[in-house]
């Protein structure tokens, strides 16, 4: 499980930088965190399990920040579009 956690952590970090595949990366990161925690609990190859958990946590955190940034961007754009429509409708 430690090897799987490390592999999933690395793959989820790589998927972060590929457009439209980041959604798969967050799922892999969550699975990597769970596998790393289980491997550490069982005591099998604790170093590799910790590295897998760290990679997965970093990937999940970066992915969540990117999602939040996209949500803020979409919100700002929709707000500006509504203001622009109001200005256009008030033109005589």
C-alpha positions in Angstrom: 0.0 0.0 0.0 2.9 2.3 0.6 4.1 2.0 -3.0 0.6 2.6 -4.3 0.3 5.7 -2.1 3.5 7.1 -3.5 2.6 6.3 -7.1 -0.8 7.9 -6.7 0.7 10.9 -5.0 3.2 11.4 -7.9 0.6 10.9 -10.6 -1.8 13.3 -8.9 0.9 15.9 -8.9 1.5 15.4 -12.6 -2.2 15.5 -13.4 -2.3 19.0 -11.7 -0.6 20.5 -14.7 -2.6 18.9 -17.4 -5.7 20.9 -18.3 -9.1 19.1 -17.8 -7.4 16.2 -16.0 -7.1 17.9 -12.6 -10.4 16.4 -11.5 -8.9 13.0 -11.8 -5.9 14.2 -9.9 -7.9 15.2 -6.8 -9.5 11.7 -6.7 -6.1 10.0 -7.0 -4.8 12.3 -4.2 -7.6 11.4 -1.9 -7.0 7.7 -2.5 -3.3 8.2 -2.0 -3.9 9.9 1.3 -6.1 7.0 2.5 -3.6 4.3 1.3 -0.7 6.2 2.9 -2.5 6.4 6.2 -3.4 2.7 6.1 0.2 1.7 5.3 1.6 3.8 8.1 -1.0 2.3 10.5 0.1 -1.2 9.5 3.8 -0.2 9.8 4.8 -1.3 6.3 7.5 0.9 4.8 6.7 4.0 6.8 9.0 6.3 4.9 7.5 5.5 1.5 3.9 5.8 3.0 4.8 9.2 4.5 6.2 10.4 1.2 3.1 9.2 -0.6 0.8 11.0 1.9 2.9 14.2 1.6 2.7 14.1 -2.2 -1.0 13.4 -2.1 -1.7 16.2 0.4 0.3 18.7 -1.6 -1.6 17.7 -4.8 -5.0 17.9 -3.1 -4.2 21.3 -1.5 -2.9 22.8 -4.8 -5.9 21.4 -6.6 -8.3 22.9 -4.1 -6.6 26.3 -4.4 -6.9 26.1 -8.2 -10.6 25.3 -7.9 -11.2 28.2 -5.5 -9.3 30.6 -7.8 -11.4 29.4 -10.8 -14.6 30.0 -8.8 -13.5 33.5 -7.8 -12.7 34.3 -11.4 -16.0 33.0 -12.7 -17.8 35.0 -10.0 -16.0 38.2 -10.9 -16.6 37.8 -14.6 -20.3 37.1 -14.1 -20.6 40.2 -11.8 -18.9 42.4 -14.4 -21.1 41.0 -17.2 -24.2 41.9 -15.1 -22.9 45.4 -14.5 -22.1 45.8 -18.2 -25.6 44.7 -19.2 -27.1 47.2 -16.8 -24.9 50.0 -18.4 -25.9 48.9 -21.9 -29.6 48.9 -21.0 -29.4 52.5 -19.7 -28.0 53.9 -22.9 -30.6 56.1 -24.6 
